[in-house]
Amino acid sequence: MFEVWWKITEEMSMKKLTTIFLLLFSINGYCEWTSVSFTDEGISYVDFSTIKKSGNYLRSWGLTNYKDNTSQVYLTEFDCVEDRSRDLSLTGYSGPMGTGNPRTVNITSKWDYHRPNTMGFILLKSVCRK
């Protein structure tokens, strides 16, 4: 009887540990988000530790937390010479800070030139300064 109880509690503990492990190592668990932009739309963050050079461009992960408590996590490519950027991957979330139900779109958008003082412009300048 004791062996059966031990196996059941051991299995439940493993499930709990697995759940905790997965939560700790989600996108928010390994990113070091630094806020770089506060606008009427929301707050944008960059993980400066993910900035990588790819040819003449820089790539980094970003997150935008919107006023309606939804969020997006994206991989963006920056052209610091031409002052433009484009998204390579985008995941929308139903909750804040990359939580909730995800909806991923793997895209390569067209290059975007940003107006001064917009979220995109501030992200571009923040990444290109590093």
Secondary structure by P-SEA (a helix, b strand, c coil): caaaaaaaaaaaaaaaaaaaaaaaaccccccccccccccccbbbbbccccccccccbbbbbbccccccccbbbbbbbbccccccccccbbbbbcccccccbbbbbbccccbbbbccccaaaaaaaaaaac
